[in-house]
Amino acid sequence: MSGASFTAELRILADPLWSRELSHPFVLGIGNGTLDIEIFQFFLKQDYIFLIEYSRAIAIAAAKTTHLDDMAWFSRLLEETLNTEMALHLEYCEEFGIEKEEVLATTAQPGTHNYTQHLLSTAYSQNALHTAVAVLPCAWGYAEIGQALAKENPALEQPLYRKWIDMYSSEEFADLAKWLRSYIDREVLLIPDGEKKALERTFLVSSEYEYEFWDSSYTVSYTHLTLPTSDLV
């Protein structure tokens, strides 16, 4: 890994986990249009809960930055997430037959709760650099997945999954990960090697939770689809 940027080294460390995500039946089902709609509905509702706590972590990072330019960027990300992305998310849920009231009434399943608590714990206890590393697997991972699915299935005819792929394969979304990477690679030059090890751990933990988010959304919702009602009580 000699000569590679710090974030490039993080990506190499996490490659086994990220490769598992790309081959997960949830992700493959989006890509080929075969994922059960009810499984995706479950995922969308959990993703909205995730975005709320993700926004809290970004808000804390903005308050902890040491440079005004970085504070402004984190603030723009917060504004975009709270007032644009989450509104679009609700509209997208409606296209899948999920009413706003149902989304707002959703509670976090364990995978969502564990992931968001990791982000918030990092944001509260560490500086903005650590928070940026904690959220990077989400921003960067979704961009990679979107781009991979767009390349593998350029003629996908399922319109709602096509819309999801187009969103996360876009240059606009990729720019988020690019900025986070540039911020991290700049800030990491100012810290001791011991702290870099802690950042590696944070990145790997977030990558673990990213995989678990996909997997738990698939397995928990699939269980509810296949078990008789009496077995769910």
ChimeraX commands (.cxc) that place a marker at each C-alpha (Angstrom):
marker #1 position 0.00,0.00,0.00 radius 0.5
marker #1 position 3.10,2.25,-0.24 radius 0.5
marker #1 position 2.28,5.56,-1.91 radius 0.5
marker #1 position -1.47,5.12,-1.58 radius 0.5
marker #1 position -3.58,7.75,0.13 radius 0.5
marker #1 position -4.89,6.97,3.60 radius 0.5
marker #1 position -8.46,6.48,2.35 radius 0.5
marker #1 position -7.21,4.21,-0.44 radius 0.5
marker #1 position -5.50,2.11,2.24 radius 0.5
marker #1 position -8.75,2.00,4.22 radius 0.5
marker #1 position -10.59,0.79,1.14 radius 0.5
marker #1 position -8.07,-2.03,0.66 radius 0.5
marker #1 position -8.41,-3.08,4.31 radius 0.5
marker #1 position -12.19,-3.23,4.02 radius 0.5
marker #1 position -12.30,-4.91,0.59 radius 0.5
marker #1 position -13.49,-8.34,1.85 radius 0.5
marker #1 position -16.52,-6.70,3.49 radius 0.5
marker #1 position -17.28,-4.45,0.54 radius 0.5
marker #1 position -17.03,-7.39,-1.86 radius 0.5
marker #1 position -19.58,-9.26,0.25 radius 0.5
marker #1 position -21.95,-6.32,-0.07 radius 0.5
marker #1 position -21.73,-6.33,-3.85 radius 0.5
marker #1 position -22.55,-10.03,-3.94 radius 0.5
marker #1 position -25.35,-9.89,-1.34 radius 0.5
marker #1 position -28.74,-11.10,-2.67 radius 0.5
marker #1 position -30.32,-7.79,-1.63 radius 0.5
marker #1 position -27.92,-5.79,-3.78 radius 0.5
marker #1 position -28.05,-8.31,-6.64 radius 0.5
marker #1 position -31.85,-8.21,-6.48 radius 0.5
marker #1 position -31.89,-4.45,-6.93 radius 0.5
marker #1 position -29.50,-4.77,-9.84 radius 0.5
marker #1 position -31.52,-7.33,-11.78 radius 0.5
marker #1 position -34.92,-6.07,-10.65 radius 0.5
marker #1 position -35.96,-9.29,-8.86 radius 0.5
marker #1 position -35.83,-8.12,-5.22 radius 0.5
marker #1 position -39.21,-8.56,-3.53 radius 0.5
marker #1 position -40.87,-5.15,-3.27 radius 0.5
marker #1 position -41.87,-5.73,0.36 radius 0.5
marker #1 position -38.25,-6.37,1.30 radius 0.5
marker #1 position -37.26,-3.09,-0.33 radius 0.5
marker #1 position -40.11,-1.28,1.44 radius 0.5
marker #1 position -38.73,-2.51,4.77 radius 0.5
marker #1 position -35.27,-1.26,3.77 radius 0.5
marker #1 position -36.57,2.17,2.73 radius 0.5
marker #1 position -38.25,2.74,6.08 radius 0.5
marker #1 position -35.13,1.74,7.98 radius 0.5
marker #1 position -33.02,3.93,5.71 radius 0.5
marker #1 position -35.12,6.96,6.65 radius 0.5
marker #1 position -34.44,6.27,10.34 radius 0.5
marker #1 position -30.76,5.97,9.48 radius 0.5
marker #1 position -30.77,9.35,7.72 radius 0.5
marker #1 position -32.12,11.07,10.83 radius 0.5
marker #1 position -29.27,9.86,13.02 radius 0.5
marker #1 position -26.74,10.33,10.21 radius 0.5
marker #1 position -27.80,13.99,10.14 radius 0.5
marker #1 position -27.19,14.30,13.88 radius 0.5
marker #1 position -23.66,12.95,13.43 radius 0.5
marker #1 position -22.98,15.40,10.60 radius 0.5
marker #1 position -24.29,18.28,12.73 radius 0.5
marker #1 position -21.88,17.38,15.51 radius 0.5
marker #1 position -19.00,17.12,13.02 radius 0.5
marker #1 position -19.82,20.60,11.72 radius 0.5
marker #1 position -19.61,22.00,15.24 radius 0.5
marker #1 position -16.26,20.33,15.86 radius 0.5
marker #1 position -14.40,21.33,12.71 radius 0.5
marker #1 position -11.49,23.71,13.12 radius 0.5
marker #1 position -11.73,25.43,9.71 radius 0.5
marker #1 position -14.66,27.56,8.57 radius 0.5
marker #1 position -14.55,26.13,5.04 radius 0.5
marker #1 position -14.96,22.61,6.44 radius 0.5
marker #1 position -17.72,23.78,8.77 radius 0.5
marker #1 position -19.52,25.26,5.77 radius 0.5
marker #1 position -19.19,22.02,3.83 radius 0.5
marker #1 position -20.53,19.85,6.67 radius 0.5
marker #1 position -23.34,22.38,7.11 radius 0.5
marker #1 position -24.25,22.14,3.43 radius 0.5
marker #1 position -24.27,18.36,3.71 radius 0.5
marker #1 position -26.59,18.61,6.71 radius 0.5
marker #1 position -28.89,21.02,4.87 radius 0.5
marker #1 position -28.95,18.79,1.78 radius 0.5
marker #1 position -29.71,15.69,3.84 radius 0.5
marker #1 position -32.39,17.19,6.10 radius 0.5
marker #1 position -34.24,19.38,3.63 radius 0.5
marker #1 position -33.66,17.71,0.27 radius 0.5
marker #1 position -32.63,14.07,0.50 radius 0.5
marker #1 position -35.11,13.15,3.24 radius 0.5
marker #1 position -37.97,14.86,1.37 radius 0.5
marker #1 position -37.03,12.98,-1.78 radius 0.5
marker #1 position -36.80,9.79,0.27 radius 0.5
marker #1 position -40.40,10.24,1.42 radius 0.5
marker #1 position -41.51,10.85,-2.16 radius 0.5
marker #1 position -39.67,7.71,-3.25 radius 0.5
marker #1 position -41.37,5.74,-0.46 radius 0.5
marker #1 position -44.76,6.90,-1.80 radius 0.5
marker #1 position -43.85,5.48,-5.21 radius 0.5
marker #1 position -43.39,2.13,-3.44 radius 0.5
marker #1 position -46.77,2.45,-1.74 radius 0.5
marker #1 position -45.47,3.60,1.67 radius 0.5
marker #1 position -47.33,6.55,3.21 radius 0.5
marker #1 position -45.40,9.27,5.04 radius 0.5
marker #1 position -47.16,8.44,8.33 radius 0.5
marker #1 position -45.97,4.83,8.09 radius 0.5
marker #1 position -42.38,5.93,7.52 radius 0.5
marker #1 position -42.46,8.36,10.44 radius 0.5
marker #1 position -43.87,5.67,12.73 radius 0.5
marker #1 position -41.02,3.27,11.92 radius 0.5
marker #1 position -38.76,2.14,14.75 radius 0.5
marker #1 position -35.16,1.11,14.24 radius 0.5
marker #1 position -34.49,-2.60,13.96 radius 0.5
marker #1 position -31.30,-3.81,15.72 radius 0.5
marker #1 position -29.02,-3.46,12.69 radius 0.5
marker #1 position -30.09,0.14,12.15 radius 0.5
marker #1 position -29.86,0.97,15.85 radius 0.5
marker #1 position -26.35,-0.48,16.22 radius 0.5
marker #1 position -25.06,1.34,13.15 radius 0.5
marker #1 position -26.47,4.73,14.08 radius 0.5
marker #1 position -25.29,4.43,17.68 radius 0.5
marker #1 position -21.78,3.78,16.37 radius 0.5
marker #1 position -21.95,6.96,14.26 radius 0.5
marker #1 position -23.32,9.05,17.13 radius 0.5
marker #1 position -20.89,7.65,19.68 radius 0.5
marker #1 position -18.00,8.48,17.36 radius 0.5
marker #1 position -19.34,11.98,16.68 radius 0.5
marker #1 position -19.85,12.81,20.36 radius 0.5
marker #1 position -16.60,11.34,21.67 radius 0.5
marker #1 position -14.18,12.14,18.82 radius 0.5
marker #1 position -13.32,14.99,16.48 radius 0.5
marker #1 position -14.71,15.73,13.01 radius 0.5
marker #1 position -12.03,13.64,11.31 radius 0.5
marker #1 position -13.18,10.50,13.13 radius 0.5
marker #1 position -16.80,11.25,12.24 radius 0.5
marker #1 position -15.89,11.70,8.57 radius 0.5
marker #1 position -14.16,8.30,8.63 radius 0.5
marker #1 position -17.19,6.74,10.33 radius 0.5
marker #1 position -19.66,7.99,7.67 radius 0.5
marker #1 position -17.38,7.39,4.68 radius 0.5
marker #1 position -18.32,3.70,4.15 radius 0.5
marker #1 position -21.95,4.77,3.66 radius 0.5
marker #1 position -21.23,7.56,1.17 radius 0.5
marker #1 position -18.46,5.76,-0.69 radius 0.5
marker #1 position -20.03,2.30,-0.51 radius 0.5
marker #1 position -23.38,3.39,-1.95 radius 0.5
marker #1 position -21.59,5.19,-4.79 radius 0.5
marker #1 position -19.59,2.05,-5.60 radius 0.5
marker #1 position -22.69,-0.14,-5.49 radius 0.5
marker #1 position -24.70,2.25,-7.64 radius 0.5
marker #1 position -21.94,2.49,-10.23 radius 0.5
marker #1 position -21.42,-1.28,-10.29 radius 0.5
marker #1 position -25.13,-2.01,-10.75 radius 0.5
marker #1 position -25.44,0.65,-13.46 radius 0.5
marker #1 position -22.56,-0.94,-15.35 radius 0.5
marker #1 position -23.79,-4.52,-14.94 radius 0.5
marker #1 position -27.44,-3.80,-15.76 radius 0.5
marker #1 position -27.55,-0.79,-18.11 radius 0.5
marker #1 position -30.91,-1.81,-19.58 radius 0.5
marker #1 position -32.76,-2.64,-16.34 radius 0.5
marker #1 position -36.49,-2.20,-17.01 radius 0.5
marker #1 position -37.76,-2.16,-13.40 radius 0.5
marker #1 position -38.38,1.61,-13.11 radius 0.5
marker #1 position -38.25,2.02,-9.33 radius 0.5
marker #1 position -35.01,0.07,-8.92 radius 0.5
marker #1 position -33.64,1.84,-11.99 radius 0.5
marker #1 position -34.33,5.14,-10.25 radius 0.5
marker #1 position -32.43,3.98,-7.14 radius 0.5
marker #1 position -29.45,2.89,-9.24 radius 0.5
marker #1 position -29.43,6.16,-11.20 radius 0.5
marker #1 position -29.45,8.13,-7.95 radius 0.5
marker #1 position -26.48,6.38,-6.38 radius 0.5
marker #1 position -24.46,6.02,-9.57 radius 0.5
marker #1 position -24.67,9.76,-10.26 radius 0.5
marker #1 position -21.66,12.07,-10.28 radius 0.5
marker #1 position -23.43,14.27,-7.73 radius 0.5
marker #1 position -23.55,11.46,-5.20 radius 0.5
marker #1 position -19.99,10.36,-5.96 radius 0.5
marker #1 position -18.81,13.90,-5.20 radius 0.5
marker #1 position -19.84,13.43,-1.55 radius 0.5
marker #1 position -17.40,10.56,-1.08 radius 0.5
marker #1 position -14.72,12.43,-3.01 radius 0.5
marker #1 position -14.94,15.42,-0.67 radius 0.5
marker #1 position -14.94,13.25,2.44 radius 0.5
marker #1 position -11.89,11.41,1.14 radius 0.5
marker #1 position -10.04,14.64,0.38 radius 0.5
marker #1 position -10.90,16.02,3.82 radius 0.5
marker #1 position -9.72,12.84,5.56 radius 0.5
marker #1 position -6.54,12.54,3.50 radius 0.5
marker #1 position -5.69,16.17,4.34 radius 0.5
marker #1 position -6.45,15.99,8.06 radius 0.5
marker #1 position -4.77,12.64,8.62 radius 0.5
marker #1 position -1.40,14.18,7.77 radius 0.5
marker #1 position -1.60,16.15,11.02 radius 0.5
marker #1 position -2.11,13.24,13.43 radius 0.5
marker #1 position 0.21,10.60,14.96 radius 0.5
marker #1 position 0.34,7.04,13.67 radius 0.5
marker #1 position -1.40,5.74,16.78 radius 0.5
marker #1 position -4.51,7.75,15.97 radius 0.5
marker #1 position -4.46,6.42,12.41 radius 0.5
marker #1 position -4.91,2.93,13.82 radius 0.5
marker #1 position -8.01,4.11,15.66 radius 0.5
marker #1 position -9.35,5.57,12.42 radius 0.5
marker #1 position -8.76,2.26,10.64 radius 0.5
marker #1 position -10.80,0.53,13.33 radius 0.5
marker #1 position -13.61,3.06,13.01 radius 0.5
marker #1 position -13.73,2.57,9.24 radius 0.5
marker #1 position -13.81,-1.22,9.53 radius 0.5
marker #1 position -16.55,-1.12,12.18 radius 0.5
marker #1 position -18.67,1.13,9.96 radius 0.5
marker #1 position -18.03,-1.21,7.03 radius 0.5
marker #1 position -19.22,-4.12,9.17 radius 0.5
marker #1 position -22.39,-2.22,10.03 radius 0.5
marker #1 position -22.92,-1.31,6.37 radius 0.5
marker #1 position -22.97,-5.00,5.49 radius 0.5
marker #1 position -25.21,-5.80,8.45 radius 0.5
marker #1 position -27.64,-3.06,7.39 radius 0.5
marker #1 position -28.12,-4.71,3.99 radius 0.5
marker #1 position -28.21,-8.19,5.47 radius 0.5
marker #1 position -30.59,-7.46,8.34 radius 0.5
marker #1 position -32.96,-5.56,6.06 radius 0.5
marker #1 position -33.03,-8.62,3.84 radius 0.5
marker #1 position -33.23,-11.35,6.47 radius 0.5
marker #1 position -35.61,-9.65,8.93 radius 0.5
marker #1 position -38.06,-8.57,6.25 radius 0.5
marker #1 position -37.76,-11.93,4.48 radius 0.5
marker #1 position -38.65,-13.70,7.73 radius 0.5
marker #1 position -41.76,-11.58,8.07 radius 0.5
marker #1 position -42.73,-12.39,4.50 radius 0.5
marker #1 position -42.35,-16.16,4.84 radius 0.5
marker #1 position -43.38,-17.05,8.38 radius 0.5
marker #1 position -47.05,-17.59,9.26 radius 0.5
marker #1 position -48.55,-14.75,11.29 radius 0.5
marker #1 position -48.85,-16.98,14.37 radius 0.5
marker #1 position -45.08,-17.54,14.34 radius 0.5
marker #1 position -44.40,-13.80,14.46 radius 0.5
marker #1 position -46.34,-13.12,17.66 radius 0.5
marker link #1:1,2 radius 0.2
marker link #1:2,3 radius 0.2
marker link #1:3,4 radius 0.2
marker link #1:4,5 radius 0.2
marker link #1:5,6 radius 0.2
marker link #1:6,7 radius 0.2
marker link #1:7,8 radius 0.2
marker link #1:8,9 radius 0.2
marker link #1:9,10 radius 0.2
marker link #1:10,11 radius 0.2
marker link #1:11,12 radius 0.2
marker link #1:12,13 radius 0.2
marker link #1:13,14 radius 0.2
marker link #1:14,15 radius 0.2
marker link #1:15,16 radius 0.2
marker link #1:16,17 radius 0.2
marker link #1:17,18 radius 0.2
marker link #1:18,19 radius 0.2
marker link #1:19,20 radius 0.2
marker link #1:20,21 radius 0.2
marker link #1:21,22 radius 0.2
marker link #1:22,23 radius 0.2
marker link #1:23,24 radius 0.2
marker link #1:24,25 radius 0.2
marker link #1:25,26 radius 0.2
marker link #1:26,27 radius 0.2
marker link #1:27,28 radius 0.2
marker link #1:28,29 radius 0.2
marker link #1:29,30 radius 0.2
marker link #1:30,31 radius 0.2
marker link #1:31,32 radius 0.2
marker link #1:32,33 radius 0.2
marker link #1:33,34 radius 0.2
marker link #1:34,35 radius 0.2
marker link #1:35,36 radius 0.2
marker link #1:36,37 radius 0.2
marker link #1:37,38 radius 0.2
marker link #1:38,39 radius 0.2
marker link #1:39,40 radius 0.2
marker link #1:40,41 radius 0.2
marker link #1:41,42 radius 0.2
marker link #1:42,43 radius 0.2
marker link #1:43,44 radius 0.2
marker link #1:44,45 radius 0.2
marker link #1:45,46 radius 0.2
marker link #1:46,47 radius 0.2
marker link #1:47,48 radius 0.2
marker link #1:48,49 radius 0.2
marker link #1:49,50 radius 0.2
marker link #1:50,51 radius 0.2
marker link #1:51,52 radius 0.2
marker link #1:52,53 radius 0.2
marker link #1:53,54 radius 0.2
marker link #1:54,55 radius 0.2
marker link #1:55,56 radius 0.2
marker link #1:56,57 radius 0.2
marker link #1:57,58 radius 0.2
marker link #1:58,59 radius 0.2
marker link #1:59,60 radius 0.2
marker link #1:60,61 radius 0.2
marker link #1:61,62 radius 0.2
marker link #1:62,63 radius 0.2
marker link #1:63,64 radius 0.2
marker link #1:64,65 radius 0.2
marker link #1:65,66 radius 0.2
marker link #1:66,67 radius 0.2
marker link #1:67,68 radius 0.2
marker link #1:68,69 radius 0.2
marker link #1:69,70 radius 0.2
marker link #1:70,71 radius 0.2
marker link #1:71,72 radius 0.2
marker link #1:72,73 radius 0.2
marker link #1:73,74 radius 0.2
marker link #1:74,75 radius 0.2
marker link #1:75,76 radius 0.2
marker link #1:76,77 radius 0.2
marker link #1:77,78 radius 0.2
marker link #1:78,79 radius 0.2
marker link #1:79,80 radius 0.2
marker link #1:80,81 radius 0.2
marker link #1:81,82 radius 0.2
marker link #1:82,83 radius 0.2
marker link #1:83,84 radius 0.2
marker link #1:84,85 radius 0.2
marker link #1:85,86 radius 0.2
marker link #1:86,87 radius 0.2
marker link #1:87,88 radius 0.2
marker link #1:88,89 radius 0.2
marker link #1:89,90 radius 0.2
marker link #1:90,91 radius 0.2
marker link #1:91,92 radius 0.2
marker link #1:92,93 radius 0.2
marker link #1:93,94 radius 0.2
marker link #1:94,95 radius 0.2
marker link #1:95,96 radius 0.2
marker link #1:96,97 radius 0.2
marker link #1:97,98 radius 0.2
marker link #1:98,99 radius 0.2
marker link #1:99,100 radius 0.2
marker link #1:100,101 radius 0.2
marker link #1:101,102 radius 0.2
marker link #1:102,103 radius 0.2
marker link #1:103,104 radius 0.2
marker link #1:104,105 radius 0.2
marker link #1:105,106 radius 0.2
marker link #1:106,107 radius 0.2
marker link #1:107,108 radius 0.2
marker link #1:108,109 radius 0.2
marker link #1:109,110 radius 0.2
marker link #1:110,111 radius 0.2
marker link #1:111,112 radius 0.2
marker link #1:112,113 radius 0.2
marker link #1:113,114 radius 0.2
marker link #1:114,115 radius 0.2
marker link #1:115,116 radius 0.2
marker link #1:116,117 radius 0.2
marker link #1:117,118 radius 0.2
marker link #1:118,119 radius 0.2
marker link #1:119,120 radius 0.2
marker link #1:120,121 radius 0.2
marker link #1:121,122 radius 0.2
marker link #1:122,123 radius 0.2
marker link #1:123,124 radius 0.2
marker link #1:124,125 radius 0.2
marker link #1:125,126 radius 0.2
marker link #1:126,127 radius 0.2
marker link #1:127,128 radius 0.2
marker link #1:128,129 radius 0.2
marker link #1:129,130 radius 0.2
marker link #1:130,131 radius 0.2
marker link #1:131,132 radius 0.2
marker link #1:132,133 radius 0.2
marker link #1:133,134 radius 0.2
marker link #1:134,135 radius 0.2
marker link #1:135,136 radius 0.2
marker link #1:136,137 radius 0.2
marker link #1:137,138 radius 0.2
marker link #1:138,139 radius 0.2
marker link #1:139,140 radius 0.2
marker link #1:140,141 radius 0.2
marker link #1:141,142 radius 0.2
marker link #1:142,143 radius 0.2
marker link #1:143,144 radius 0.2
marker link #1:144,145 radius 0.2
marker link #1:145,146 radius 0.2
marker link #1:146,147 radius 0.2
marker link #1:147,148 radius 0.2
marker link #1:148,149 radius 0.2
marker link #1:149,150 radius 0.2
marker link #1:150,151 radius 0.2
marker link #1:151,152 radius 0.2
marker link #1:152,153 radius 0.2
marker link #1:153,154 radius 0.2
marker link #1:154,155 radius 0.2
marker link #1:155,156 radius 0.2
marker link #1:156,157 radius 0.2
marker link #1:157,158 radius 0.2
marker link #1:158,159 radius 0.2
marker link #1:159,160 radius 0.2
marker link #1:160,161 radius 0.2
marker link #1:161,162 radius 0.2
marker link #1:162,163 radius 0.2
marker link #1:163,164 radius 0.2
marker link #1:164,165 radius 0.2
marker link #1:165,166 radius 0.2
marker link #1:166,167 radius 0.2
marker link #1:167,168 radius 0.2
marker link #1:168,169 radius 0.2
marker link #1:169,170 radius 0.2
marker link #1:170,171 radius 0.2
marker link #1:171,172 radius 0.2
marker link #1:172,173 radius 0.2
marker link #1:173,174 radius 0.2
marker link #1:174,175 radius 0.2
marker link #1:175,176 radius 0.2
marker link #1:176,177 radius 0.2
marker link #1:177,178 radius 0.2
marker link #1:178,179 radius 0.2
marker link #1:179,180 radius 0.2
marker link #1:180,181 radius 0.2
marker link #1:181,182 radius 0.2
marker link #1:182,183 radius 0.2
marker link #1:183,184 radius 0.2
marker link #1:184,185 radius 0.2
marker link #1:185,186 radius 0.2
marker link #1:186,187 radius 0.2
marker link #1:187,188 radius 0.2
marker link #1:188,189 radius 0.2
marker link #1:189,190 radius 0.2
marker link #1:190,191 radius 0.2
marker link #1:191,192 radius 0.2
marker link #1:192,193 radius 0.2
marker link #1:193,194 radius 0.2
marker link #1:194,195 radius 0.2
marker link #1:195,196 radius 0.2
marker link #1:196,197 radius 0.2
marker link #1:197,198 radius 0.2
marker link #1:198,199 radius 0.2
marker link #1:199,200 radius 0.2
marker link #1:200,201 radius 0.2
marker link #1:201,202 radius 0.2
marker link #1:202,203 radius 0.2
marker link #1:203,204 radius 0.2
marker link #1:204,205 radius 0.2
marker link #1:205,206 radius 0.2
marker link #1:206,207 radius 0.2
marker link #1:207,208 radius 0.2
marker link #1:208,209 radius 0.2
marker link #1:209,210 radius 0.2
marker link #1:210,211 radius 0.2
marker link #1:211,212 radius 0.2
marker link #1:212,213 radius 0.2
marker link #1:213,214 radius 0.2
marker link #1:214,215 radius 0.2
marker link #1:215,216 radius 0.2
marker link #1:216,217 radius 0.2
marker link #1:217,218 radius 0.2
marker link #1:218,219 radius 0.2
marker link #1:219,220 radius 0.2
marker link #1:220,221 radius 0.2
marker link #1:221,222 radius 0.2
marker link #1:222,223 radius 0.2
marker link #1:223,224 radius 0.2
marker link #1:224,225 radius 0.2
marker link #1:225,226 radius 0.2
marker link #1:226,227 radius 0.2
marker link #1:227,228 radius 0.2
marker link #1:228,229 radius 0.2
marker link #1:229,230 radius 0.2
marker link #1:230,231 radius 0.2
marker link #1:231,232 radius 0.2
marker link #1:232,233 radius 0.2
view
